[in-house]
Amino acid sequence: MPNAADRPRRVTVDREGPLLVEGPVEVVGDDGTVSVSRRFQVAICTCRRSRTYPWCDTSHRRRVKQTDTEEPEASS
């Protein structure tokens, strides 16, 4: 899938998230596997936690920790 000659691809870097790339794109993995997306924008995983790697599934998001002042929910 060749790049369009009229303008460069835009890649948006988020320090705490994936790379956002204007599509369509081909991603070549380190093992030579080619993944293709024809979407207008794709999120490429940079943390390698995604179950759909190389595509981001938001696994990078941190879970909120319970603070000492919060009471745990009572179980029935």
N, CA, C and O of each residue as an XYZ file, in Angstrom:
304
protein
N       0.851     -1.163      0.000
C       0.000      0.000      0.000
C       0.902      1.234      0.000
O       1.447      1.582      1.048
N       1.075      1.889     -1.114
C       1.980      3.033     -1.184
C       1.392      4.258     -0.500
O       0.174      4.427     -0.438
N       2.277      5.115      0.016
C       1.844      6.384      0.602
C       1.382      7.323     -0.487
O       1.888      7.273     -1.608
N       0.426      8.180     -0.172
C      -0.037      9.179     -1.120
C       1.075     10.206     -1.327
O       1.689     10.661     -0.362
N       1.329     10.564     -2.565
C       2.414     11.490     -2.881
C       2.047     12.936     -2.583
O       2.938     13.778     -2.471
N       0.752     13.251     -2.449
C       0.336     14.635     -2.282
C       0.609     15.211     -0.893
O       0.744     16.428     -0.763
N       0.693     14.391      0.136
C       1.004     14.901      1.474
C       1.547     13.767      2.340
O       1.263     12.597      2.083
N       2.322     14.108      3.359
C       2.868     13.071      4.242
C       1.811     12.545      5.205
O       0.801     13.202      5.458
N       2.056     11.358      5.734
C       1.192     10.784      6.765
C       1.362     11.595      8.039
O       2.459     12.066      8.339
N       0.292     11.755      8.778
C       0.373     12.437     10.070
C       0.370     11.394     11.167
O      -0.503     10.527     11.205
N       1.354     11.476     12.071
C       1.469     10.589     13.220
C       1.412     11.465     14.463
O       2.201     12.399     14.603
N       0.480     11.169     15.367
C       0.338     11.929     16.598
C       0.850     11.077     17.749
O       0.399      9.948     17.943
N       1.799     11.625     18.517
C       2.412     10.900     19.621
C       1.769     11.346     20.924
O       1.659     12.542     21.194
N       1.343     10.377     21.731
C       0.780     10.641     23.056
C       1.674      9.919     24.055
O       1.831      8.700     23.985
N       2.254     10.659     24.973
C       3.207     10.089     25.924
C       2.615      8.913     26.706
O       3.336      7.972     27.037
N       1.325      8.955     27.004
C       0.719      7.900     27.820
C      -0.245      7.032     27.030
O      -1.125      6.390     27.606
N      -0.083      7.010     25.729
C      -1.008      6.223     24.932
C      -0.378      5.738     23.649
O       0.845      5.678     23.522
N      -1.225      5.394     22.702
C      -0.745      4.836     21.430
C      -0.299      5.920     20.464
O      -0.491      7.111     20.706
N       0.297      5.484     19.369
C       0.564      6.375     18.238
C      -0.707      6.427     17.411
O      -1.271      5.386     17.072
N      -1.158      7.616     17.086
C      -2.320      7.768     16.211
C      -1.805      8.085     14.825
O      -1.077      9.059     14.632
N      -2.183      7.260     13.852
C      -1.676      7.394     12.493
C      -2.852      7.536     11.540
O      -3.803      6.755     11.591
N      -2.780      8.548     10.662
C      -3.803      8.683      9.633
C      -3.685      7.509      8.687
O      -2.592      7.184      8.224
N      -4.801      6.875      8.400
C      -4.799      5.679      7.578
C      -5.104      5.974      6.138
O      -5.268      7.135      5.762
N      -5.181      4.963      5.339
C      -4.944      3.551      5.649
C      -3.456      3.282      5.895
O      -2.592      4.020      5.421
N      -3.178      2.219      6.638
C      -1.794      1.903      6.993
C      -1.514      0.412      6.882
O      -2.416     -0.423      6.942
N      -0.232      0.108      6.717
C       0.296     -1.249      6.857
C       1.326     -1.179      7.969
O       2.173     -0.286      7.980
N       1.259     -2.110      8.896
C       2.236     -2.194      9.976
C       2.976     -3.506      9.800
O       2.364     -4.573      9.752
N       4.295     -3.422      9.704
C       5.130     -4.618      9.562
C       5.762     -4.914     10.915
O       6.531     -4.106     11.436
N       5.436     -6.075     11.485
C       5.977     -6.474     12.782
C       7.416     -6.936     12.683
O       7.937     -7.155     11.589
N       8.055     -7.083     13.834
C       9.461     -7.509     13.853
C       9.647     -8.925     13.314
O      10.760     -9.309     12.956
N       8.558     -9.710     13.254
C       8.630    -11.057     12.689
C       8.236    -11.082     11.209
O       8.169    -12.148     10.596
N       7.974     -9.891     10.638
C       7.624     -9.806      9.223
C       6.127     -9.857      8.946
O       5.704     -9.701      7.800
N       5.326    -10.072      9.978
C       3.871    -10.107      9.822
C       3.365     -8.724      9.416
O       3.757     -7.717     10.005
N       2.493     -8.681      8.409
C       1.931     -7.421      7.939
C       0.472     -7.336      8.390
O      -0.333     -8.223      8.108
N       0.148     -6.239      9.103
C      -1.224     -5.969      9.537
C      -1.703     -4.747      8.774
O      -0.991     -3.747      8.687
N      -2.911     -4.823      8.217
C      -3.439     -3.750      7.373
C      -4.713     -3.184      7.987
O      -5.568     -3.929      8.466
N      -4.830     -1.858      7.969
C      -6.066     -1.196      8.366
C      -6.396     -0.143      7.327
O      -5.527      0.633      6.929
N      -7.621     -0.112      6.891
C      -8.069      0.866      5.909
C      -8.870      1.995      6.556
O      -9.486      2.799      5.855
N      -8.865      2.058      7.877
C      -9.579      3.113      8.598
C      -8.939      4.466      8.358
O      -7.782      4.539      7.944
N      -9.682      5.552      8.615
C      -9.153      6.901      8.404
C      -8.105      7.269      9.431
O      -7.261      8.125      9.166
N      -8.136      6.632     10.620
C      -7.108      6.818     11.641
C      -7.023      5.548     12.467
O      -8.044      4.934     12.778
N      -5.813      5.154     12.822
C      -5.618      3.958     13.638
C      -4.764      4.295     14.844
O      -3.959      5.226     14.812
N      -4.950      3.525     15.910
C      -4.150      3.664     17.122
C      -3.215      2.463     17.184
O      -3.660      1.318     17.260
N      -1.924      2.738     17.150
C      -0.922      1.668     17.170
C      -0.355      1.563     18.578
O       0.129      2.546     19.139
N      -0.419      0.366     19.139
C       0.016      0.099     20.508
C       1.528      0.299     20.643
O       2.302     -0.163     19.804
N       1.935      0.990     21.705
C       3.361      1.151     21.985
C       3.771      0.465     23.285
O       4.962      0.372     23.582
N       2.795     -0.020     24.067
C       3.124     -0.644     25.353
C       3.193     -2.170     25.267
O       3.672     -2.825     26.193
N       2.715     -2.732     24.158
C       2.689     -4.173     23.911
C       1.767     -4.946     24.856
O       1.908     -6.162     24.983
N       0.823     -4.265     25.524
C      -0.135     -4.941     26.400
C      -1.422     -5.294     25.671
O      -2.253     -6.031     26.202
N      -1.592     -4.785     24.481
C      -2.834     -4.958     23.738
C      -3.059     -6.411     23.340
O      -2.129     -7.106     22.932
N      -4.295     -6.858     23.463
C      -4.649     -8.206     23.009
C      -4.832     -8.241     21.496
O      -4.884     -9.310     20.889
N      -4.930     -7.050     20.893
C      -5.117     -6.943     19.443
C      -3.886     -6.324     18.791
O      -4.000     -5.673     17.753
N      -2.709     -6.517     19.389
C      -1.465     -5.937     18.902
C      -1.277     -6.247     17.417
O      -1.486     -7.395     17.026
N      -0.900     -5.299     16.576
C      -0.324     -3.993     16.867
C      -1.337     -2.889     17.103
O      -0.947     -1.744     17.331
N      -2.628     -3.197     17.056
C      -3.648     -2.171     17.265
C      -3.895     -1.989     18.762
O      -3.906     -2.965     19.511
N      -4.087     -0.775     19.189
C      -4.313     -0.462     20.603
C      -5.731     -0.845     21.013
O      -6.686     -0.591     20.280
N      -5.861     -1.457     22.189
C      -7.181     -1.758     22.744
C      -7.365     -1.073     24.105
O      -8.218     -1.479     24.894
N      -6.580     -0.053     24.374
C      -6.563      0.765     25.600
C      -6.081      0.013     26.833
O      -6.385      0.423     27.953
N      -5.348     -1.063     26.660
C      -4.792     -1.796     27.799
C      -3.754     -0.969     28.561
O      -3.411     -1.302     29.695
N      -3.257      0.096     27.952
C      -2.245      0.936     28.584
C      -2.809      1.795     29.705
O      -2.055      2.313     30.529
N      -4.118      1.951     29.745
C      -4.728      2.819     30.759
C      -4.509      2.245     32.146
O      -4.675      1.047     32.380
N      -4.138      3.116     33.044
C      -3.905      2.691     34.427
C      -5.216      2.562     35.172
O      -6.154      3.329     34.950
N      -5.268      1.593     36.047
C      -6.456      1.445     36.887
C      -6.339      2.420     38.051
O      -5.239      2.690     38.533
N      -7.464      2.941     38.498
C      -7.478      3.883     39.605
C      -7.296      3.112     40.900
O      -8.029      2.164     41.181
N      -6.304      3.530     41.692
C      -6.063      2.871     42.967
C      -6.965      3.463     44.033
O      -7.246      4.662     44.025
N      -7.419      2.619     44.949
C      -8.263      3.062     46.038
C      -7.400      3.802     47.050
O      -6.338      3.308     47.431
N      -7.836      4.975     47.491
C      -7.072      5.739     48.474
C      -7.392      5.252     49.876
O      -8.363      4.523     50.079
N      -6.577      5.652     50.842
C      -6.772      5.236     52.235
C      -8.052      5.803     52.823
O      -8.601      5.218     53.757
N      -8.548      6.928     52.305
C      -9.739      7.565     52.861
C     -11.027      6.949     52.340
O     -12.090      7.188     52.913
N     -10.964      6.173     51.284
C     -12.155      5.550     50.732
C     -12.460      4.264     51.452
O     -11.559      3.484     51.764
N     -13.729      4.042     51.716
C     -14.160      2.807     52.367
C     -14.380      1.736     51.311
O     -14.974      2.032     50.274
N     -13.933      0.515     51.525
C     -14.197     -0.558     50.572
C     -15.685     -0.871     50.550
O     -16.379     -0.723     51.556
N     -16.164     -1.306     49.391
C     -17.575     -1.663     49.266
C     -17.841     -2.930     50.060
O     -17.041     -3.865     50.061
N     -18.992     -2.939     50.738
C     -19.376     -4.112     51.522
C     -19.891     -5.188     50.591
O     -20.634     -4.898     49.653
N     -19.505     -6.426     50.841
C     -20.016     -7.524     50.000
C     -21.198     -8.165     50.703
O     -21.281     -8.172     51.931
N     -22.117     -8.708     49.902
C     -23.337     -9.298     50.457
C     -23.127    -10.727     50.843
O     -24.053    -11.378     51.328
